[in-house]
């Protein structure tokens, strides 16, 4: 099993962890049925439609 030859500094570890901080928020698009902002390529949680077809029946 590989063992580090030298101790990694605090800065190196913090840089590695900080690389995931700059992730972007997902793009939101408007649902063509109910005009609510949703994540693209997902079923609308409000009306249950995806690509102008009802996928999930809502009451």
TIVEX-209992 format. One record per atom (N, C-alpha, C): x, y, z; residue in one letter. Coordinates in steps of 0.001 Angstrom, whole numbers, plus 500000, padded with zeros to 6 digits. Layout:
XYZA
...
This chain:
500835498826500000X
500000500000500000X
500881501239500000X
500486502248499230X
501300503449499115X
501258504296500375X
502431504741500795X
502539505600501971X
503209506897501537X
502693508068501973X
503328509326501579X
504768509420502096X
505665509884501230X
507061510024501632X
507247511270502492X
506502512335502168X
506566513576502928X
505180513931503430X
505130514665504514X
503854515135505051X
503292516212504121X
502018516088503791X
501409517119502947X
501034518302503831X
501255519496503304X
501034520709504085X
499540521001504229X
499220521892505164X
497825522297505378X
497265522955504127X
498097523727503445X
497644524439502250X
497243523470501146X
498028522407500954X
497707521430499898X
496371520757500173X
496156520366501418X
494893519727501770X
493719520679501625X
493903521924502020X
492822522908501914X
492515523237500463X
493545523275499606X
493313523518498185X
492523522376497567X
492820521167497977X
492111520004497438X
490636520047497839X
490356520398499096X
488970520471499550X
488232521658498955X
488943522763498732X
488316523974498221X
487987523880496734X
488496522871496047X
488237522741494616X
486763522484494336X
486031521913495309X
484628521596495101X
483699522729495502X
484229523818496019X
483401524920496491X
482832525717495329X
483553525791494223X
483176526649493113X
482223525992492130X
481431525013492577X
480478524372491691X
479347525328491373X
478848525279490151X
477787526178489715X
476419525583490013X
475462526460490190X
474085526027490385X
473536525513489059X
472611524549489074X
472068524026487824X
471241525078487096X
471241524993485769X
470455525929484972X
468975525618485125X
468188526646485334X
466753526479485481X
466054526908484201X
465047526137483802X
464245526466482626X
462784526529483045X
461991527165482215X
460569527319482523X
459792526121481986X
458923525569482819X
458069524459482399X
457066524983481377X
456922524325480231X
455985524815479223X
454514524673479632X
454233523817480593X
452844523601481013X
452414524596482082X
453170524645483198X
452736525454484350X
453611526678484573X
454672526866483761X
455542528045483793X
456256528226485134X
456657527124485747X
457445527153486976X
458893526860486602X
459853527463487286X
461254527190487016X
461621525808487560X
462193524969486681X
462595523613487055X
463991523343486505X
464637522292486992X
465918521851486452X
465649521184485111X
466474521474484116X
466233520928482791X
466392519416482770X
465684518754481876X
465700517300481679X
465185516536482898X
464248517125483616X
463623516475484766X
462109516628484664X
461371515745485306X
459917515856485366X
459579517045486255X
458603517830485838X
458186518995486616X
457505518513487897X
457976518951489068X
457354518504490307X
455972519102490546X
455650520198489851X
454367520855490053X
453251520182489251X
453496519949487954X
452426519423487109X
452640517972486681X
453875517455486790X
454135516064486436X
454371515831484955X
454634516890484180X
454858516754482746X
456344516723482433X
456695515980481359X
458043515966480812X
457925515867479310X
458505516797478600X
458441516876477134X
456999516840476634X
456159517670477228X
454751517833476849X
453929516557476982X
454380515626477827X
453615514413478104X
453474514268479610X
452315513839480069X
452120513630481489X
452784512315481892X
453765512416482767X
454524511256483190X
454077510815484570X
453845511762485459X
453415511493486824X
452044512105487008X
451082511298487395X
449716511803487584X
449650512619488864X
449155513855488747X
448995514739489899X
447525514890490212X
447214515072491486X
445809515221491890X
445368516659491735X
